[in-house]
Amino acid sequence: MKKHNFKEMMIWKKAMDLVVSIYQITENLPAKENFNLVSQINRCAVSIPSNIAEGSGRTTNKSFSNFLNFSLSSAFELETQLILLDRIYKVPTKTEQSELVELQKMIRSFNNQLIKNL
């Protein structure tokens, strides 16, 4: 297995940038959401780069692939939550949703390459 330095991976960098954007959005939501939607959204966003980083430290491509799948699942969950923000609070998240869709494609593509090398 090729060693991967997560800090050099574009998918990790983009995921980290997205976390910063998400935190900027959620800090302006109503206080009543702090232990509900805000907490869930932030955890979900942080989960994406965290799983990429954790997977990069695994010793097999198969194990890394599993963590990329966790990361991708969190990305889809986050996309749903951003749609909810727009529907419930009219918070515009189209930019973040577009970035998230691009990130989902990148994670899938990287994972497909990784799987080819099993």
Secondary structure, DSSP 8 states (H G I E B T S, - for coil): -----GGG-HHHHHHHHHHHHHHHHHTTS-GGGTTTHHHHHHHHHHHHHHHHHHHHTSSSHHHHHHHHHHHHHHHHHHHHHHHHHHHHH----HHHHHHHHHHHHHHHHHHHHHHHT-
